[in-house]
Amino acid sequence: MSREPYRRAVVTGATSGIGAATVHALCAGGFDVLAVARRADRLQSLADSVGCQTLTADIRDTPRMRAEIAQFAPDVVVNNAGVGHGITGLAGLPPEHVVEAIEINVIAPIQITAAAIEGMKHRGHGHIVNIGSISGLHTLVSAVYGASKAALHQFSQNLRYELAGTGLRVTEICPGRVASEFYEHAVGDASRLEMTKTSGITELQPEDIASAILFAVNAPAHVNIATIELLPTEQAVGGISVQPAATISNKAQNDAPT
């Protein structure tokens, strides 16, 4: 089984963290990259640095995104853009943040993928890379965020099954702790942000995730790297939480506003 080399790639959430590192890696690998994000100034800096094309857009703008994706005709789509609303818990989360989490983390990647696979099917090759999370695979304190990433996980699993025999591949990358701006945008309270940001371990770097993406994309045509779960060496998932009701009640009282 062989295919023409991948040439064109779309990366969403391209102006920081994993997205920016992925744009750098793909451009260095000879790809023509369309970098998508909302911050025009950062997109321009990225374009000046690596020579990528740019699209300043909100990925929730489905008509525009589907038209732009169809016109660019990518061989690879990296659905990286996401928000971390709810990673510290559901209580007190504004209703609009719940909606935004589902729109950005679930609906937009599905719509972008739907637009991309039409041309990919016609060409007989293509690769969808979804940036998930260990929160979508394991039980953590992130009901909304975890639910959105679990939905993306099942989307990836089912899409891979749906596309079997077409020459298209689907990869899901599920990172643990990554040193990035993610927590600044996900946690609103300053004191909780400081606690959440300070892990005390050597975290993954965005470049580590970009390397995993390139590994999957550059695999031989007959190989589909289905799911990659990446954790810092000092991080592990698992275990059981035991919280006596009295402890929870006392904590609720202590945390109540005065």
N, C-alpha and C positions, 0 to 999 in steps of 0.2 A: 504494500500500500504506500503510495506516494502522493504528494500534493505540491502545488506551487508554493514558494515561500510566502509567509505572511509579510505584508508591506505596510499596511495602514492600520493604525490603532487609535481608538478613542479612550480617553481616561477622564472620568468625572471626579469632582473634588480634587482638582489638579494643583491647587496653589499652596498646599502645605502637606506636611507629614508624608503618609504613604503615597498619596497621589502625586506630589511633586517628585518624590524619589523614583516613582514608576515612570513618570515622563522622562526624567533624566536617563534612566536605564534603557528605555525603549529607543530614545533618540540616539544614544550611544551605540545601540545595536542596529542602527540603520533604518529604523521605522520612520515613516511619516506620521506624526502624532497630532491629533486634534485634542487639545487640552481644554476641558470644560470646567468652569467655575463661575461664581458670582462676583468675585473681586477683580475688576478690570485692571487695576494697577498691578496686582500681583501676577496676573496673567501676562501682562506686558513684560514684566521683569523676567518671567519664565521664558517667554518667547525670545527675549534678547539674549538669554543665557544659553539656550539649547536649540533655538531655531524651529520650535514647534509652531503649528497653527493654533489659534485660540478661538474659543467661543464663550462670550460672556452671557451666561444664561442661568436661570433657575431651572433645575432639572424637573421640577413639577409642572413646567409649561409644556404639557404633552404635545400639542400640535406643533410647536416650534421644534422641540427636541426630535420628534419623529421625522420631521422634514429635513432637519440638518443631518441626522444620522443617515438617512436614506441617500442624501446627496453625497456625503463623504464616502459612503460605501466601505466601512471598515472591515478588515479581516479579523481584528481583535477588538473586543470591548472589555474594558476594565471598569466594572461598576463599583467604584470606590466611595463615592460621596455618601455621607451618612451623618446622623446626629445621635448623640448619646443621651437624649432625654430619658430620665428615669433610672439612671444607673445607680443612684443612691436610694431608690425606693419610690413607690407609687404615691404614698401619702403626701398631699400638698402639691402634687404635680399639676400645673395649670392644664385645663382641658385642651387648650390649643396646642400644647406640647405633645399630648397624646396623639392628636391628629397629625401633627407635623412629623412625628417619628414614623408613623405608618406610611405617610405620603412619600417621605424621602428615602426611608430604609427599605420599603417594600414595593410600593406602587411604581415609583419612578424607575427603578432598575428593571422591573418587568416591562414597562412601556418601552424603555430604551432597547431592551433585548428584542422585543417584538419587532421593532423597526429594523434592527440590524440583521436578524436572521433571514429576512426575505431575500436580501442580496446574497447573503452567505449561502443559502440553499441553491440559488441560481448558479453560483460559482463552484459549488461542491466542496467548499471548505470554509472554516471560520472557527473562532474560539471566543467563548463567553467566559470571563473571569469575574466571579462575584466575591467581594471582600466581606466575609461573614465575621464571626467572632466566636470565641469559646463560650460566650454567653448564649449563643444559639444552639450549643451542643450539650452544655452542662448546667446544673442548677446553681445560680448565683443570685445575689441580691440586686436584681435588675429586671423586674417583671415586664415592663413595657419594652425596654431595649432588648431584653432577652427574647421576648415574643416576636419582635420585629426581625431579629436575626435568625430565629428558628424558622420563621416563614421564608426567609431568603434561603435557608438551608434546604427546606423541603422543595422550594421552587427549583433550586439547582439540581437536586436529586431527580425530580420528576422531568425536568427539561432534558437532562441527559438521556433518560429513558425515551422520551418523546422523539429526540433527534437521532437515536441510534440508526445507523445505516445511511445517514445523510452526508457523512464526512465532517460534521460539525462536532466540536468538543466543548465540554462545560467543566470548569474547574472552580472549586470554592476554596478560598484561603481563609483560615480561621485563626487569627492571632490572639495571643494573650496580651499581657502588658506591653505596650509600645510607647516609647518616649515621643510624644507629639503634643500638639495643641488640643487634642481631643478633650481632655478633662476641663480645660478652661471654658470650653463652649458647652460642656455637658452638665457642669455643676455650678449653680448660681450662688449659693451661700459661700462666703469667703472662708470661713473656718472649716467647713466640710470640704471645700476645694483643697485646702492645704493638707488635710488628712488624706484625701483621696489621691492627691498627686504624689505624696511622699511614700513610696513603696519600700525604700531602703534596699532595693535589689538592683542588679544590673539588668535593665530592661532591654527588650528588643528595640532596634533602631528601624526607622522607616526603610532604610536600605536593605535590611534583612528581609522585609516583606517583598520589596521590589525584586530581590534575587529569587525568591520563591516563585513569583509570578513569571519571571523570565525562564526559570527552570521548566515550568509547566508549558509555557508557550513554545519553547524551543525543543520540546520532546519530539521524537519521531512521530510521523503521522499516524502510525498504528497504536500509539500510546496515549491514553487519556489519563492525566493525573487528576483523579476525581476530587479528592479532598486533602488539603494539607492543613494540619493543626500545628501551629508554632507557639511554643512557650519559652520564656526565659528559663534557663537552667534552674533558677531559684524559685520558680513558680510551679505549682501543681494544682490540679483540681480533684475534688473528691471529698469524702467524709460526710458525717451526719451532724447537723446542728441540734442541740438540745437546749431549749429555752423554757424553763419553768414559768407558768402563768404569772406567779407573783412577781418574778423578775421583770417580765414584760410590763405588768401593770405599774410597778414602781418606776420603770424607765419612762413610761408614757407620762406619768405624773411629773417626773423631773424635767421632762422635755417640754411640758406644757407652757405656753406663754404666760407671763405674769403681768 
